[in-house]
Amino acid sequence: MSRFISPALFATALLTVSAATQAAGFGVDATRLIYPQGDASISATIRNTEASTPYLVKAEISRSVTHAKAAVFDVIPPLVRLNAGSTNQLRIVARDVSHLPSDRESVFYFRTTAIPASQQPDMTEQTEHAKGMVRFGVGAIIKLFYRPASLPGSSHDAQRDLKFSRTAKGIQVSNASPYFVSFASISVGGKALPLSTPEQKMIAPYATAEWAISSVKGTVKWKTINDGGGVHAFSHQLP
């Protein structure tokens, strides 16, 4: 037997899974989104590769990666049924971006939660002792970059032109561009560096990141994630 589950109980049951797991059911057909200044809207495609299970999908744009925090973008529609074996395009519309910096990118997060749909429970089968069945949801969070039109250079230039310097603790990476730079990997002298902090995984415009390592010599190799979700590889010989 089953009974109705309150929205609050559903919320506590949500389970966020990795991109690899999403590939077997619900997912987003992108790893990042770019919103150029002046565009009326951009689109994001969601998919359901399940053979028979439909999903109820909620989508929103947040200013925080860890929790929902209102941003200046609307997702249309914010709630949609995604049938098995289908895709759907959601529109993302900027409401008021006049307060955002015009000399650098801003980062937001496209957050989706998909709960497997089920039929309404039979009211005649319910009793006061019936136990509810919680259906777990899956989710995806990808970055959305708002890109002002007047920025110099390109995101590819920013990824290529990172500056590396020795410090008392190890090595520092500087991003002198107005673009965010996201690492896929980085190594010094053949030794992989950890990407364990948000600042190390993604360097903000005009910001730096530092790694504490004992030996800083040889060649720095780094891979960055481009606008389309692909990877660029670069290298630099330390003096």
C-alpha positions in Angstrom: 0.0 0.0 0.0 1.1 3.6 -0.5 0.1 7.0 0.6 0.7 10.6 -0.5 4.1 12.0 0.4 4.4 15.6 1.3 6.6 17.9 -0.7 8.9 18.4 2.3 9.4 14.6 2.6 10.2 14.4 -1.1 12.7 17.2 -0.7 14.6 15.3 2.0 14.7 12.2 -0.2 16.4 13.9 -3.2 19.7 12.3 -4.1 22.3 14.1 -6.3 24.3 11.7 -8.4 27.4 12.1 -10.6 27.4 12.9 -14.3 28.4 9.3 -15.1 25.3 8.0 -13.2 23.0 10.5 -14.9 24.0 9.1 -18.3 21.9 6.0 -17.4 18.7 8.0 -16.8 18.3 11.7 -16.4 20.9 14.2 -17.4 21.7 17.5 -19.0 23.3 17.6 -22.5 26.0 20.1 -21.5 28.7 20.5 -18.9 28.4 24.3 -18.9 26.3 27.1 -20.3 27.4 30.5 -21.7 25.0 33.4 -21.6 26.3 36.2 -23.8 25.2 39.8 -22.9 22.4 40.9 -25.2 20.9 37.5 -25.9 17.2 37.3 -25.3 17.6 33.8 -24.0 19.7 30.6 -24.2 18.6 27.0 -24.1 19.5 23.9 -22.1 18.6 20.4 -23.2 17.6 17.8 -20.6 17.3 14.1 -21.4 15.7 10.9 -20.1 17.3 7.7 -21.4 15.1 5.4 -19.2 13.1 2.9 -21.2 9.8 3.3 -19.3 10.1 5.8 -16.4 9.1 9.4 -16.9 10.5 12.2 -14.6 9.1 15.3 -13.1 11.9 17.8 -13.5 12.4 21.1 -11.6 15.0 23.5 -12.9 16.3 26.8 -11.6 19.4 29.1 -11.7 21.2 29.7 -8.4 24.0 31.9 -7.3 25.4 29.1 -5.1 26.6 25.6 -6.0 25.8 24.3 -2.5 22.2 25.5 -2.1 19.4 27.3 -4.0 20.0 31.0 -3.9 17.9 33.2 -6.1 19.6 34.6 -9.3 18.7 37.0 -12.0 17.6 34.3 -14.5 14.4 32.5 -15.0 14.0 28.9 -16.4 11.0 28.4 -18.7 9.2 26.2 -17.9 10.6 25.7 -14.3 8.7 22.4 -13.9 8.3 19.9 -16.7 7.4 16.3 -17.3 10.1 14.4 -19.2 8.8 11.2 -20.7 10.9 8.1 -21.1 13.3 8.1 -24.0 12.8 11.8 -24.7 14.5 15.2 -24.5 13.2 18.7 -23.8 14.6 22.1 -24.2 14.4 24.6 -21.4 14.8 28.4 -22.0 16.9 30.5 -19.7 16.0 34.2 -19.7 17.9 37.0 -18.0 15.7 39.3 -16.0 17.9 42.2 -14.9 21.7 41.9 -15.3 22.5 45.6 -15.1 24.1 45.2 -11.7 26.5 42.5 -12.8 30.1 43.4 -13.5 30.7 44.6 -17.1 34.5 44.0 -17.0 34.4 40.2 -16.2 32.3 37.1 -16.3 29.9 36.1 -13.5 29.2 32.5 -12.6 25.8 31.0 -11.7 24.6 27.4 -11.4 21.9 25.6 -13.5 20.3 23.2 -11.0 17.9 20.4 -12.0 16.1 17.8 -9.9 14.3 14.9 -11.5 11.8 12.7 -9.5 10.5 9.5 -11.1 6.8 10.0 -11.8 4.3 7.5 -10.5 0.6 7.0 -10.7 -1.7 8.5 -8.1 -2.3 6.0 -5.3 -5.6 4.3 -5.1 -7.5 6.3 -2.4 -9.6 3.2 -1.5 -6.5 1.3 -0.5 -5.3 3.8 2.0 -5.6 3.2 5.7 -4.3 5.2 8.6 -1.6 2.6 9.1 -0.4 2.6 5.5 3.3 3.2 5.0 4.6 5.6 2.4 7.1 4.7 -0.2 9.7 7.4 -0.9 10.9 7.7 -4.5 14.4 9.0 -4.8 15.3 11.8 -7.2 18.4 12.5 -9.2 19.9 15.8 -10.0 22.5 17.7 -12.0 24.3 21.0 -11.4 26.3 22.7 -14.2 27.8 26.2 -14.4 26.3 29.1 -16.2 28.7 31.9 -17.2 27.3 35.3 -17.9 29.7 36.9 -20.4 29.7 40.7 -21.0 30.0 41.7 -24.7 33.0 44.0 -24.3 35.5 41.6 -22.8 38.9 41.6 -24.4 40.4 38.4 -25.8 38.7 35.1 -25.6 38.1 32.3 -23.1 40.7 30.2 -25.0 43.3 33.0 -24.7 42.6 33.0 -20.9 43.2 29.3 -20.6 46.4 29.4 -22.6 47.9 32.5 -21.0 47.8 31.5 -17.3 51.0 32.6 -15.5 52.9 30.2 -13.2 55.4 31.4 -10.6 57.2 29.9 -7.6 56.2 30.9 -4.1 57.6 30.2 -0.6 55.0 27.4 -0.3 55.1 26.0 -3.8 53.6 27.3 -7.0 51.0 29.9 -7.9 48.8 30.2 -10.9 47.5 33.6 -12.0 44.6 34.4 -14.2 45.0 37.9 -15.6 41.9 37.7 -17.8 38.2 38.6 -17.3 37.2 34.9 -17.9 36.8 32.0 -15.5 39.3 29.2 -16.1 38.3 25.6 -15.1 41.0 22.9 -14.8 40.6 19.3 -15.9 44.1 18.6 -14.6 47.4 20.2 -13.8 50.9 18.8 -13.1 54.4 20.0 -12.4 57.4 18.0 -13.4 55.1 15.0 -14.0 53.5 15.2 -10.6 49.7 15.8 -10.6 48.4 18.6 -8.4 45.2 18.1 -6.5 42.1 20.0 -7.5 40.6 19.9 -4.1 39.4 23.4 -3.5 36.9 25.6 -5.5 39.8 28.1 -6.1 42.0 25.3 -7.6 39.3 23.8 -9.7 38.2 27.1 -11.2 40.2 30.3 -11.1 38.1 33.4 -11.1 38.9 36.5 -13.3 41.9 38.4 -12.0 42.5 35.8 -9.3 45.2 33.3 -8.2 45.4 29.8 -6.9 48.3 28.2 -5.0 49.5 24.7 -4.4 51.9 23.7 -1.6 54.5 21.4 -3.1 58.1 20.7 -2.2 59.6 20.7 -5.7 58.7 23.2 -8.3 60.7 22.5 -11.4 60.3 21.1 -14.9 57.3 21.5 -17.1 53.8 22.6 -16.1 51.1 20.9 -18.0 47.5 21.8 -17.7 44.2 20.9 -19.3 41.3 23.3 -19.2 37.6 22.8 -20.0 36.4 25.0 -22.9 33.0 26.6 -23.6 31.7 23.5 -25.3 32.8 21.1 -22.5 35.8 19.8 -24.4 39.4 19.9 -23.2 42.4 22.1 -24.2 45.9 21.0 -23.3 48.8 23.5 -22.7 52.3 23.3 -21.3 55.0 25.8 -20.0 58.6 25.2 -19.1 59.4 26.7 -15.7 62.7 28.8 -15.8 
